[in-house]
Amino acid sequence: MNIRVLAPSEYSRLASIEEGFVPDPEASIAVCAFDGEEIVGRMLVVVMPHLMSVWVAPEKRGSTAGFRMEKVMVEELKRRGVSKVLAYVEDAKIDEYLNRLGYKREPYTVLSKEV
């Protein structure tokens, strides 16, 4: 068995594996296990669009600044062909605010590892 990073020119091969997901080679890393020429394993790291570093000056909180920035952000994401954005939230107030803007809690557990 040979394990290596998939070259961007080979990403189309991922279409025939499992759910057929082929990420953007510019925003991902694909490591595959090969038995001869056959892909027998796949691991992806994909840059997912996620909302972060939301900030509004204290004196402007309670205004429409956050709502309006999020609206423009969503328009730009759609223009770029992004269909889903994630938000990692620690602060309950931001959680509630994003919920009012239509963000829904996902059934994911987030794990991290220092590399």
C-alpha positions, 0 to 999 in steps of 0.5 A, spaced: 500 500 500 502 506 498 500 513 501 501 519 498 498 526 497 493 527 491 496 532 486 490 537 484 490 534 477 488 527 480 482 530 484 477 528 479 478 521 481 475 522 488 468 523 484 467 515 484 469 514 491 463 513 497 459 520 496 463 523 490 465 529 494 470 532 490 473 538 493 477 544 490 484 543 490 486 550 491 482 549 498 484 542 500 489 537 501 487 530 499 491 524 502 490 517 499 491 510 500 493 506 494 493 499 492 496 499 485 492 504 482 486 503 485 484 508 491 483 504 497 482 510 502 481 517 502 482 523 508 481 530 506 482 537 510 478 542 507 477 549 508 470 550 510 467 557 509 466 559 517 464 566 520 469 568 525 472 575 528 465 578 528 466 585 532 462 591 533 464 597 537 461 597 543 457 604 542 454 601 536 452 594 539 444 594 538 445 598 532 443 594 525 451 594 523 452 586 525 445 585 521 447 589 515 454 586 515 452 579 515 447 580 509 453 583 505 457 577 507 451 572 505 451 576 498 458 575 497 458 568 499 453 566 494 456 570 489 462 566 490 458 559 489 458 558 497 452 554 499 453 553 506 457 557 512 459 555 519 460 559 525 464 557 531 461 560 537 463 560 544 459 566 547 451 565 548 450 572 546 453 571 539 450 564 539 443 567 540 444 573 535 446 568 529 440 564 531 436 570 530 439 571 523 437 564 521 444 560 523 442 553 526 445 548 531 449 543 527 449 536 530 457 536 530 462 535 535 468 539 534 475 536 535 482 540 534 489 537 534 495 542 535 500 540 529 
